[in-house]
Amino acid sequence: MIEDVVAYASVLRLSRDDMNILGVKDAYALHKVIYGLFEDIRSDAEKQADTPSGIVFADKGGDFNTRQVLMLSSRKPHQTPQFGQVQTRIIHSDFLAHARYAFEVTLNPCKRDKQTGKVVPVRGRDAIEQWFKERALKSWGFRVNPENLQTGQISVQTFEKADNTITHGSATLKGELTVIDKDRFIRSFTQGIGRGRAFGFGLLQIVPLATI
């Protein structure tokens, strides 16, 4: 039933020729390709208010010939794009009814400085993990199992936008989570978590686990 649909999960595959023609050289270029696959259903007021676009994605990279991007959206992408191939499946509500999940997520770890009001990066593996566990409990509706939390690649994303250099910290975390607030968890999954979601951060990639 249509009421049972909570999101659409898609995979975009771009060939080497596709990437050259589209000029996919940084996160901003990929952002434009991804967003070009969807109708923008927000009003002008919603855009100005920075209302979530209903699109989150994760660049999974690939080999010399192909690049793969995972996408989660509130509506279907164009199934016959001018470049690349798109495969889409429906995410039903029962997928989000489990208590525990294995997860992977690439985040832009940052927080607002209480004294200056500026958004500053969280640096260091231990600090990033602590920040993630606290935000999960406070804002995202789940608890992270500290025993198997792993932080993989930590790097920096940079690109040019409107003659400005944009810089984001980047960290990929893996582990297990337990849902503590179902409504918040569903919102975290469907809208993404953290900052920089328009540029490939915040997509919770989850797999249900058996309840102990």
N, C-alpha and C positions, 0 to 999 in steps of 0.2 A: 504494500500500500504506500502511496506517496507520503502519507503522514509519518511513515516509519523511516524516511530518509533523513539523516542528520548531516550528511556531507557527501562530496564526491572525491574519490581518490584517483589521481591520474598520474601517468608516467609520460613525460615528453622525452623523446629520443632525437637528438640532433646529430646529423652526420658531420664529418669534417667540412664538407662543402657547404652545408647549411650554416655552420658557425662562421665560415669565412664570408659568405654572402651577407649574413646578418650582422657581422662585425662584433661577435661576442668575444670581447677581450677583457671585460671586468664585470663586477657585480651589477653595476648600473645598466650595462647593455643587456645582461641576462634578465634583469628586472623588466625592462621594456619588452623583451620578447615574451616573457611569461604573462604580463598584464595584457599584452596584445591578443592573447588567446581567449580573453573573457570580455563580455559586455560589462561596462562600468554602470552599475545600477544605482549608484549613489547620487543624491541631489547635489547641487553646488554647495548648499549649506552644510551637508554632511561631509563633503570633501574638505571644506574650510575648517570644520570641527575635527578633522582627522579621524572620522568614523572608520572603523576597520573595513577593509576592502572586501573581506570574505575570501581572501586568497592568501595562503602561506605556501612556501616551497622550500625544498632543500636540494642543493646542487650536489649530486653524488659523484660528479666527475665521470671518469671513464677511461678509455684507452685512446690510442692515437686516432682512431677512426670515428668513435662515437662518444657522445656525452649524454648522460641521463639525469633528468631532473624529476624529483617527486613533487607532486602538487596536491594540496587539499583545498577544496573550495566549496562555497555555498551554492554554486550553480555549475552546470556542465561547461567545460571549455569547448571551443570550436573543434569538432572532431576531424575536420579536413583542413588543417592549417596550410598556409602557403609553403611553409618549410617545416621539416621534421615530421614525426609521427606521434600521435597521441592515443593512448589507451586509457579508458576510464571505467571505473566500477563504482557501484553505490555502496556507501557505508550506512548500514542500518543501525537502529538504536540498540539492538542486542549486543553489538560489538563493544559498546560503551557501558555494558551492564556488569562487567566483571569487577572483582575487588582488587586484583593484582595484575600488573603488567611488567614485562620487560620493556625497556625503553632505550632510545637513542635520540639525542637532540643536540643541535648546534646552536649555541647562544652567543649573544653579545653581552658579556658580563659587565654591568655598569650600575651605578647607583647615584642618587642625587646627594651632593655634599650639603650637610645641614647648615654649614656656615656661609658658604658662597652661593648655594642654590644651583650650582652647575652640576651637570651630569659628568661623572668621572669614571674611568674604567676600574674594574676590579682586577688586580694583578696577582699572579702567583697561584699555583695549583691548589694549595690548601685554602686560600682565601676564596677562590672561585667555588670550590666545593661547599664551603660553609655558607656562602652567599646563596648558592643554589638550593641547599637544604632549607634555609630560612625562608626564602621566597616561595618555595613549594608549599610549605606549611601555612604561611601567612596569606598568600594570594592565589595559588594555583590549584588548590583542592586535593593535594596528595602529599604523602610522606615518602621520603626516599630512604631505602635501606642503606645505611652507611657502610655495611660490611662488604658490599660488592660494588659500591660506586666507583667508577673509573673515569678519569679525565684523560682523553686522548690528545689529539692535536690542539695546541694553543698557538694562534697566529694572529695576524692583523690583516684586515681587509681595507683596501684603499681604492678610491675611484674619483674621477672628476665629475662634478655636477654643477652646471651654471657657473663655471669658472671658479668653483671652490673645490678644494680637496677634502673629501669626506673620509674619515677613518673610523673603523669599528674594530674593537677587539673581538676575537672569535675563539670559542672553546667548544669542543665536542665531548659530551658526557654520556655515559652508558651505565645501566644498572637495572634495579627493580624498584617499582613504586607501588604503594598501597593507596587506594582512593579513600579520602576522609570526608570529602564534600563533593557529592556527585554532580551537582549543578555547576560548581566552579570547575571541576575536572572536565566536564563536557565542553564548557566555554574555553578552557585552556587548549583542549584538543582541536576544536573547530576554528578558533581564532588565532591560535599560536600564543607563545609566551615570550615575555621580555621585549626588549627594544630591537629595532632594526628588522622587523618582520617583512617589510617590503623588499628587503635585500637578501633574503635567504636564511634568516634566523628564525628560531622559535617553533619549527614544525616538530611536534611530538610524534615520533615514529614508534608505535607501540604494538606489542604482541601479547594477547591474554595469557596468563599463567594460571595453573591449577591452584585453587585455594587450599592452603595447608590445613 
